[in-house]
Structure formats: C-alpha cells, structure tokens
Amino acid sequence: MKSILTGRDALKTVVDNIAEVAGYLWQNGWAERNGGNITVNITELIDEEIRHLPAIAARKPIGVTLTALRGGYFFCKGTGKRMRDLARQPMQNGAVIRITDDCAHYEIIADNTIMPTSELPSHLMVHNRLIEQGSPYRATLHTHPTELIAMTHHRPFLEKDVLTQLLWSMIPETKAFCPLGLGIVPYTLAGSVQLANATLSQLEEYDVVMWEKHGVFAKGLDIMDAFDQVDVLSKSAKIYINGCAMGFRPEGMSVEQMSEMTRAFNLPK
Ligand SMILES: [Zn+2]
C-alpha cells in the first residue's frame, strides 16, 4: 500500500522530525520500553485527497468532546510502541488520525491500523486548548528525562518556581531557550482525567510541565521545539547533579545576572 507520505514533502518532513526526536528520546535514556508519547497536529498539511480517504479501522471514542478539533488531523505514536522503533519506522509505530465531525471520536486513516497512545485524550485536550487560544503550537511531547524526574523526589523542589530558578541559574541557555520555566504537577495517577486537567492548568503558564515522580509534558511550535525545551532543562539538571556528585552545591548564576539576561534578551520572566 502506498504511504500517505508519498509525494507530500511537507508532511513527510513533519513525520521525519518526529522520528528524529523519537531517536533522541531513546538515545538520551528518556524512553525505556514504550515510555513517552508524541502527538502532532498536522491539519494544515492535509489536502483534499486525504480528506476523502476512508477510515481503515472502526471509529473510536476519544472519551471527551473537543469541539475545537472538528476536522483535525494528528500524527500519534501507537499504544505500546517503542520510541526506538518509531525512530526507524514512524508509519509502522504511529498513525494518522482524523477527528470526526461530532468531535468525540477519531478514526485512523493511514498508513496502518496502529491504535494511538492510551494518553491520546490528554494530548488531544491540550491541542484543543491550543486551538481555542489561537496558538501556533502544533506539538505535544511526554517523556521520562531521568535527571529531571530525580529532582522531583526532593520535596522542596516542588514549590512553585523553585526548580525553574535553580535550573535557569545553571547555564544561561536554559533561561533563554525555556523562557517560561518549568511548571509542577503534584503526583497524580498516569492516564487520569485529574492529571490531564492539572497539566492543562499548568500549561497556561508554562511550555514544559513536570509530573512529579513520572516525567515531563511539553508543548512546542513543532516537535523539535518541544524537545529542545526539555533538552535544555535536562542539561541544567545534569550540571546541578554533577556539582552535587563532586561534593558541592553549585553556586548558580546570581539573581542580578539572571535579571540582566531578562533585560538583554527581552525575556518574558
Ligand atoms: Zn510516562
């Protein structure tokens, strides 16, 4: 069967980027087994021919009604699929889905009947909110960055913006390239509606949200942007942990040095 990507360079580039990031997640040790999810809104790249493609599997309920997603198309990692496999064969480990007109169901249209991630409802809830806000963001990412998760096992780091200030102070790039900082969601059962709602709430203020003792959830303009923000935060976490491993608590940039950056680079915080 011909792939939906054949002859569609822009769509193929988006899927290639997803595969590239999936490889980075695996190489970084952030994606053990089937850990992590990627969902990207590809609606802008959908042509008339794709709109008329029949579903290749029975429609499924999303579990919520998301009215901003009517007629939307998404690439989603498959449930139980591994990031390391998605990196090599994205269309065998992920699928393109269409949101049906009732905004409460989805159907798989290409290339294979790969059922989407079990976290699809929470990812789609975030995309629904982004569209309502007129946001240019198209990608959501969930992954398990070891050092950042380790830091959430220390209760004082879970207070609002304590981790943000600490991570920003480790290296200037982190403040520059993750300029909204890191939100915190207290420990909540994976896959629950409570976790999805708490994530939505934190994403009003931050691009990257830490799920206590679990992982990060990030949104970005595209999947590279979402990955880069998590990557710079992870770099800072590694610097902090390296300092601690050498027997000292890293000094960090001063409050004045960070304010100087905010002014010099016109940062939001
Ligand atoms: Zn997870």
Residues whose N, C-alpha, C, O or C-beta is under 5 A from the ligand:
A	BS01	ZN	G36 G215
